Amino acid sequence: MRDTLVLSIIGADRPGLVDSLAREVATLGGNWEESRLVRLAGQFAGVVLVTIETAKTDQLVASLRKLDAAGLGVQVHPTVKPATGTPVSPRYRLEVTGNDRPGIIRDIARAIAERGINVEELSSEVASAPMSGEPMFKARFEMHMPSTVHLNELRSKLESLGGELMVDLTALTTAGK
């Protein structure tokens, strides 16, 4: 029997962090299945999905805790991996671009959550606009929508919200995966 663990990690960015984490997982026969890792403001952070023989889970958790002394904090979250073949609602992508200001994510996330839509992935950044150098906010939402959501109503709400926020919202499109 295998356990499924989600690891959340954070530490000051430096070479070798991924190696030290991967080494601990592999040493005990764990399988690194999926991850999202990124450098943000000098910190290296992310999440990793690992499976391991149940008999070795406690040993893995103990070895991961030792990485804290090397500056890499690891939280272990036991979970149940979804069964393959489970029907999943359609996946959609929404892209947002506009002048940076507080509250953009909050307002869009509220409109999405009010409709029971699950955000599966969210990435965002602030970068300089090509011509003016002004800070531009960009975000990409990957979402699963229940069948009860009417796509045209959601598009209308997001277009209205885009006008209020003064951002461009790329029309909802079906996403791969």
Backbone as CSV, one residue per row, in Angstrom:
resi,resn,N_x,N_y,N_z,CA_x,CA_y,CA_z,C_x,C_y,C_z
1,MET,0.841,-1.179,0.000,0.000,0.000,0.000,0.889,1.246,0.000
2,ARG,0.423,2.288,-0.712,1.201,3.524,-0.811,0.411,4.686,-0.226
3,ASP,1.141,5.591,0.408,0.548,6.831,0.906,0.806,7.936,-0.105
4,THR,-0.114,8.881,-0.165,0.025,10.058,-1.009,0.218,11.256,-0.098
5,LEU,1.291,12.005,-0.336,1.634,13.161,0.491,1.779,14.396,-0.382
6,VAL,1.269,15.512,0.114,1.534,16.791,-0.524,2.518,17.514,0.393
7,LEU,3.658,17.896,-0.180,4.682,18.617,0.571,4.611,20.078,0.191
8,SER,4.552,20.960,1.169,4.692,22.387,0.874,6.064,22.794,1.393
9,ILE,6.806,23.503,0.539,8.187,23.827,0.879,8.435,25.323,0.725
10,ILE,9.357,25.823,1.537,9.811,27.208,1.383,11.171,27.350,2.056
11,GLY,12.021,28.134,1.405,13.339,28.417,1.956,14.026,29.480,1.131
12,ALA,15.035,30.109,1.710,15.805,31.102,0.965,16.395,30.421,-0.270
13,ASP,16.213,31.037,-1.427,16.649,30.419,-2.680,18.165,30.278,-2.715
14,ARG,18.604,29.095,-3.148,20.018,28.804,-3.345,20.116,27.517,-4.159
15,PRO,21.234,27.299,-4.803,21.399,26.045,-5.546,21.316,24.837,-4.619
16,GLY,20.724,23.778,-5.114,20.704,22.524,-4.384,19.450,22.227,-3.584
17,LEU,18.504,23.149,-3.512,17.301,22.890,-2.717,16.477,21.740,-3.293
18,VAL,16.263,21.759,-4.598,15.489,20.686,-5.228,16.227,19.364,-5.076
19,ASP,17.537,19.387,-5.246,18.331,18.170,-5.093,18.177,17.580,-3.699
20,SER,18.279,18.409,-2.668,18.191,17.877,-1.299,16.812,17.283,-1.025
21,LEU,15.769,17.912,-1.526,14.418,17.386,-1.345,14.225,16.089,-2.130
22,ALA,14.632,16.096,-3.390,14.482,14.916,-4.248,15.283,13.732,-3.710
23,ARG,16.444,14.012,-3.153,17.289,12.951,-2.608,16.590,12.242,-1.455
24,GLU,15.967,13.011,-0.553,15.269,12.411,0.594,14.105,11.537,0.124
25,VAL,13.356,12.019,-0.862,12.223,11.254,-1.385,12.713,9.967,-2.047
26,ALA,13.711,10.083,-2.912,14.197,8.927,-3.670,14.907,7.896,-2.795
27,THR,15.628,8.354,-1.785,16.369,7.439,-0.912,15.456,6.388,-0.289
28,LEU,14.224,6.787,0.012,13.285,5.853,0.644,12.328,5.214,-0.366
29,GLY,12.622,5.391,-1.653,11.782,4.772,-2.676,10.512,5.526,-2.974
30,GLY,10.453,6.782,-2.539,9.280,7.598,-2.834,9.294,8.029,-4.293
31,ASN,8.121,8.341,-4.807,7.982,8.773,-6.191,7.509,10.219,-6.235
32,TRP,8.307,11.087,-6.836,7.981,12.507,-7.042,7.068,12.540,-8.256
33,GLU,5.764,12.770,-8.054,4.791,12.653,-9.139,4.425,13.963,-9.812
34,GLU,4.310,15.018,-9.049,3.870,16.295,-9.621,4.376,17.411,-8.727
35,SER,4.656,18.574,-9.322,5.133,19.682,-8.494,4.912,21.020,-9.183
36,ARG,4.878,22.045,-8.385,4.885,23.437,-8.832,5.853,24.141,-7.893
37,LEU,6.987,24.584,-8.422,8.027,25.224,-7.618,8.407,26.536,-8.288
38,VAL,8.698,27.552,-7.484,8.988,28.860,-8.057,9.830,29.696,-7.089
39,ARG,10.598,30.596,-7.658,11.367,31.562,-6.869,10.551,32.848,-6.799
40,LEU,10.293,33.331,-5.589,9.543,34.566,-5.373,10.270,35.413,-4.334
41,ALA,10.659,36.609,-4.718,11.290,37.558,-3.791,12.423,36.921,-2.980
42,GLY,13.261,36.144,-3.651,14.404,35.539,-2.995,14.099,34.254,-2.239
43,GLN,12.841,33.866,-2.210,12.439,32.618,-1.558,12.109,31.586,-2.626
44,PHE,12.378,30.331,-2.320,12.019,29.232,-3.205,10.868,28.517,-2.534
45,ALA,9.730,28.424,-3.218,8.536,27.862,-2.597,7.796,26.975,-3.584
46,GLY,6.995,26.084,-3.026,6.196,25.260,-3.904,5.499,24.128,-3.206
47,VAL,4.877,23.293,-4.044,4.189,22.101,-3.572,4.628,20.917,-4.418
48,VAL,4.713,19.766,-3.778,5.154,18.544,-4.441,4.223,17.411,-4.029
49,LEU,3.774,16.625,-4.999,2.981,15.429,-4.730,3.916,14.225,-4.766
50,VAL,3.940,13.484,-3.669,4.829,12.335,-3.520,3.998,11.123,-3.104
51,THR,4.330,9.953,-3.650,3.760,8.705,-3.140,4.906,7.860,-2.599
52,ILE,4.597,7.097,-1.549,5.620,6.280,-0.895,4.950,5.089,-0.219
53,GLU,5.691,3.999,-0.074,5.171,2.836,0.645,4.757,3.288,2.049
54,THR,3.581,2.843,2.484,3.044,3.244,3.782,4.033,2.974,4.913
55,ALA,4.734,1.885,4.850,5.680,1.519,5.906,6.842,2.508,6.010
56,LYS,7.090,3.300,4.971,8.220,4.232,4.971,7.791,5.690,5.162
57,THR,6.499,5.943,5.302,6.006,7.315,5.408,6.600,8.057,6.601
58,ASP,6.547,7.445,7.775,7.075,8.118,8.973,8.563,8.417,8.844
59,GLN,9.299,7.504,8.238,10.735,7.703,8.033,10.971,8.874,7.078
60,LEU,10.159,8.971,6.024,10.296,10.088,5.088,9.982,11.408,5.778
61,VAL,8.912,11.437,6.539,8.541,12.669,7.246,9.672,13.109,8.164
62,ALA,10.268,12.189,8.885,11.381,12.515,9.795,12.578,13.049,9.015
63,SER,12.893,12.441,7.871,14.048,12.919,7.096,13.777,14.290,6.477
64,LEU,12.534,14.556,6.104,12.199,15.874,5.549,12.280,16.965,6.615
65,ARG,11.942,16.623,7.844,12.028,17.595,8.943,13.480,18.037,9.163
66,LYS,14.427,17.155,8.892,15.843,17.487,9.063,16.305,18.549,8.070
67,LEU,15.587,18.711,6.961,15.960,19.734,5.976,15.775,21.142,6.525
68,ASP,14.972,21.272,7.576,14.754,22.580,8.189,16.071,23.178,8.680
69,ALA,16.953,22.340,9.194,18.259,22.807,9.671,19.095,23.369,8.520
70,ALA,18.821,22.908,7.301,19.540,23.402,6.121,18.807,24.579,5.474
71,GLY,17.746,25.073,6.127,17.049,26.258,5.623,15.878,25.983,4.698
72,LEU,15.429,24.738,4.629,14.278,24.422,3.780,13.157,23.884,4.664
73,GLY,12.132,24.701,4.863,10.980,24.273,5.655,10.072,23.399,4.813
74,VAL,9.703,22.238,5.338,8.838,21.303,4.613,7.666,20.932,5.511
75,GLN,6.474,21.166,5.026,5.248,20.723,5.695,4.732,19.513,4.937
76,VAL,4.311,18.485,5.646,3.805,17.268,5.015,2.310,17.170,5.276
77,HIS,1.553,16.992,4.198,0.100,16.911,4.287,-0.358,15.588,3.674
78,PRO,-0.696,14.591,4.509,-1.215,13.334,3.960,-2.536,13.612,3.238
79,THR,-2.775,12.931,2.147,-3.978,13.167,1.361,-4.367,11.896,0.629
80,VAL,-5.461,11.966,-0.060,-5.906,10.855,-0.883,-5.843,11.312,-2.331
81,LYS,-5.112,10.583,-3.129,-4.989,10.917,-4.544,-6.304,10.563,-5.241
82,PRO,-6.849,11.485,-6.052,-8.103,11.179,-6.737,-7.942,9.967,-7.656
83,ALA,-8.992,9.180,-7.726,-8.964,8.004,-8.599,-8.886,8.439,-10.052
84,THR,-8.103,7.714,-10.833,-8.040,8.018,-12.260,-9.346,7.592,-12.896
85,GLY,-9.745,8.301,-13.906,-10.989,7.996,-14.585,-12.199,8.657,-13.940
86,THR,-11.998,9.379,-12.805,-13.098,10.086,-12.176,-13.530,11.211,-13.096
87,PRO,-14.836,11.327,-13.391,-15.276,12.398,-14.288,-14.954,13.768,-13.687
88,VAL,-14.440,14.639,-14.525,-14.055,15.981,-14.097,-14.829,16.976,-14.940
89,SER,-15.271,18.054,-14.307,-15.990,19.093,-15.032,-15.054,19.757,-16.046
90,PRO,-15.620,20.434,-17.044,-14.769,21.075,-18.055,-13.803,22.077,-17.419
91,ARG,-12.633,22.171,-18.006,-11.597,23.079,-17.515,-11.536,24.283,-18.434
92,TYR,-11.489,25.474,-17.825,-11.460,26.722,-18.574,-10.290,27.571,-18.128
93,ARG,-9.843,28.428,-19.030,-8.742,29.342,-18.744,-9.269,30.778,-18.869
94,LEU,-8.860,31.617,-17.932,-9.183,33.038,-17.955,-7.873,33.789,-17.773
95,GLU,-7.593,34.719,-18.676,-6.374,35.525,-18.561,-6.752,36.978,-18.305
96,VAL,-6.005,37.606,-17.401,-6.280,38.970,-16.957,-5.031,39.806,-17.173
97,THR,-5.199,41.001,-17.749,-4.081,41.925,-17.937,-4.583,43.339,-17.663
98,GLY,-3.812,44.112,-16.921,-4.191,45.505,-16.663,-3.157,46.198,-15.810
99,ASN,-3.372,47.505,-15.610,-2.489,48.254,-14.729,-2.584,47.654,-13.330
100,ASP,-1.447,47.517,-12.680,-1.422,46.896,-11.366,-2.099,47.784,-10.333
101,ARG,-2.872,47.141,-9.480,-3.488,47.803,-8.330,-3.993,46.744,-7.374
102,PRO,-4.126,47.053,-6.088,-4.631,46.060,-5.129,-6.076,45.664,-5.442
103,GLY,-6.407,44.402,-5.177,-7.790,43.949,-5.240,-8.217,43.225,-6.499
104,ILE,-7.366,43.151,-7.520,-7.776,42.507,-8.766,-8.086,41.031,-8.521
105,ILE,-7.177,40.313,-7.908,-7.389,38.886,-7.648,-8.603,38.697,-6.743
106,ARG,-8.718,39.503,-5.708,-9.850,39.381,-4.776,-11.181,39.472,-5.503
107,ASP,-11.326,40.482,-6.351,-12.604,40.706,-7.015,-12.939,39.614,-8.026
108,ILE,-11.949,39.176,-8.775,-12.189,38.107,-9.745,-12.452,36.790,-9.015
109,ALA,-11.672,36.508,-7.975,-11.862,35.274,-7.210,-13.243,35.229,-6.576
110,ARG,-13.738,36.348,-6.123,-15.077,36.397,-5.530,-16.129,36.039,-6.575
111,ALA,-16.031,36.638,-7.768,-17.002,36.358,-8.834,-16.982,34.880,-9.220
112,ILE,-15.816,34.299,-9.209,-15.675,32.882,-9.556,-16.248,31.999,-8.442
113,ALA,-15.869,32.290,-7.200,-16.304,31.477,-6.060,-17.813,31.538,-5.868
114,GLU,-18.417,32.692,-6.099,-19.863,32.839,-5.939,-20.640,31.898,-6.856
115,ARG,-20.006,31.427,-7.894,-20.653,30.528,-8.846,-20.244,29.067,-8.651
116,GLY,-19.509,28.800,-7.584,-19.123,27.428,-7.278,-18.029,26.892,-8.189
117,ILE,-17.280,27.789,-8.804,-16.204,27.392,-9.717,-14.937,27.158,-8.905
118,ASN,-14.248,26.068,-9.208,-13.029,25.728,-8.500,-11.804,26.205,-9.281
119,VAL,-10.991,27.042,-8.646,-9.725,27.467,-9.250,-8.720,26.360,-8.982
120,GLU,-8.211,25.771,-10.065,-7.265,24.675,-9.926,-5.822,25.179,-9.976
121,GLU,-5.579,26.191,-10.782,-4.247,26.798,-10.850,-4.419,28.305,-11.016
122,LEU,-3.521,29.037,-10.402,-3.506,30.488,-10.545,-2.054,30.932,-10.588
123,SER,-1.707,31.653,-11.627,-0.366,32.235,-11.679,-0.539,33.720,-11.965
124,SER,0.316,34.521,-11.367,0.234,35.969,-11.573,1.621,36.583,-11.465
125,GLU,1.737,37.766,-12.060,2.997,38.495,-11.977,2.744,39.968,-12.250
126,VAL,3.664,40.780,-11.820,3.684,42.195,-12.162,4.962,42.416,-12.954
127,ALA,4.814,42.975,-14.148,5.961,43.234,-15.017,5.818,44.626,-15.613
128,SER,6.907,45.160,-16.115,6.871,46.487,-16.744,6.209,46.408,-18.109
129,ALA,5.326,47.370,-18.375,4.687,47.445,-19.690,5.752,47.767,-20.735
130,PRO,5.661,47.191,-21.938,6.704,47.372,-22.955,6.993,48.830,-23.321
131,MET,5.964,49.636,-23.529,6.189,51.012,-23.987,6.394,51.999,-22.842
132,SER,5.518,51.935,-21.841,5.534,52.941,-20.792,6.384,52.581,-19.585
133,GLY,6.634,51.311,-19.384,7.372,50.890,-18.192,6.505,50.840,-16.948
134,GLU,5.233,51.164,-17.085,4.305,51.124,-15.950,4.127,49.679,-15.482
135,PRO,3.853,49.477,-14.187,3.638,48.107,-13.711,2.330,47.529,-14.262
136,MET,2.452,46.401,-14.950,1.296,45.708,-15.520,1.083,44.401,-14.756
137,PHE,-0.163,44.166,-14.399,-0.531,42.944,-13.696,-1.045,41.935,-14.714
138,LYS,-0.578,40.694,-14.589,-1.046,39.612,-15.454,-1.374,38.425,-14.567
139,ALA,-2.482,37.760,-14.885,-2.863,36.556,-14.139,-3.489,35.559,-15.100
140,ARG,-3.334,34.289,-14.753,-3.986,33.228,-15.513,-4.643,32.278,-14.521
141,PHE,-5.942,32.126,-14.676,-6.725,31.204,-13.864,-7.017,29.960,-14.690
142,GLU,-6.830,28.787,-14.112,-7.272,27.519,-14.699,-8.358,27.028,-13.749
143,MET,-9.563,26.789,-14.287,-10.720,26.525,-13.431,-11.538,25.342,-13.938
144,HIS,-12.219,24.694,-13.004,-13.213,23.672,-13.348,-14.576,24.252,-13.000
145,MET,-15.502,24.165,-13.955,-16.832,24.730,-13.741,-17.877,23.632,-13.640
146,PRO,-18.715,23.721,-12.622,-19.807,22.752,-12.531,-20.807,22.974,-13.677
147,SER,-21.556,21.937,-13.979,-22.512,22.022,-15.093,-23.613,23.035,-14.839
148,THR,-23.787,23.455,-13.592,-24.832,24.423,-13.265,-24.459,25.854,-13.666
149,VAL,-23.198,26.088,-13.994,-22.759,27.434,-14.381,-23.079,27.663,-15.850
150,HIS,-23.743,28.775,-16.110,-24.054,29.158,-17.486,-22.905,30.022,-17.997
151,LEU,-22.203,29.529,-18.984,-20.998,30.165,-19.494,-21.257,31.603,-19.944
152,ASN,-22.360,31.860,-20.633,-22.649,33.225,-21.111,-22.870,34.184,-19.956
153,GLU,-23.534,33.722,-18.874,-23.759,34.576,-17.706,-22.432,34.898,-17.034
154,LEU,-21.567,33.898,-16.938,-20.254,34.122,-16.332,-19.434,35.096,-17.173
155,ARG,-19.430,34.900,-18.484,-18.700,35.822,-19.366,-19.195,37.251,-19.180
156,SER,-20.502,37.415,-19.127,-21.085,38.748,-18.950,-20.626,39.376,-17.636
157,LYS,-20.664,38.591,-16.558,-20.233,39.099,-15.252,-18.756,39.475,-15.274
158,LEU,-17.930,38.631,-15.876,-16.498,38.925,-15.924,-16.195,40.132,-16.805
159,GLU,-16.909,40.283,-17.904,-16.712,41.468,-18.760,-17.086,42.739,-18.015
160,SER,-18.176,42.691,-17.268,-18.586,43.836,-16.457,-17.541,44.140,-15.391
161,LEU,-17.065,43.102,-14.748,-16.038,43.259,-13.717,-14.749,43.813,-14.321
162,GLY,-14.390,43.337,-15.511,-13.200,43.850,-16.191,-13.282,45.344,-16.412
163,GLY,-14.477,45.827,-16.772,-14.674,47.267,-16.944,-14.500,48.020,-15.637
164,GLU,-15.036,47.474,-14.564,-14.907,48.114,-13.248,-13.453,48.151,-12.791
165,LEU,-12.736,47.055,-13.024,-11.346,46.945,-12.576,-10.364,47.596,-13.544
166,MET,-10.851,47.930,-14.739,-10.026,48.479,-15.808,-8.917,47.505,-16.190
167,VAL,-9.322,46.245,-16.401,-8.405,45.200,-16.865,-9.018,44.518,-18.073
168,ASP,-8.165,43.921,-18.890,-8.635,43.109,-20.008,-8.755,41.679,-19.531
169,LEU,-9.901,41.089,-19.801,-10.130,39.683,-19.460,-10.265,38.939,-20.772
170,THR,-9.298,38.076,-21.050,-9.379,37.250,-22.238,-10.549,36.310,-22.067
171,ALA,-11.358,36.192,-23.083,-12.552,35.367,-23.003,-12.228,33.985,-22.447
172,LEU,-13.185,33.431,-21.730,-13.023,32.088,-21.201,-12.822,31.121,-22.355
173,THR,-11.795,30.315,-22.253,-11.533,29.321,-23.279,-11.339,27.971,-22.609
174,THR,-11.643,26.922,-23.317,-11.394,25.607,-22.741,-9.897,25.393,-22.694
175,ALA,-9.467,24.772,-21.620,-8.040,24.540,-21.412,-7.743,23.068,-21.570
176,GLY,-6.527,22.779,-21.940,-6.102,21.383,-22.052,-5.989,20.725,-20.694
177,LYS,-5.702,19.458,-20.674,-5.513,18.593,-19.492,-6.678,17.732,-19.294
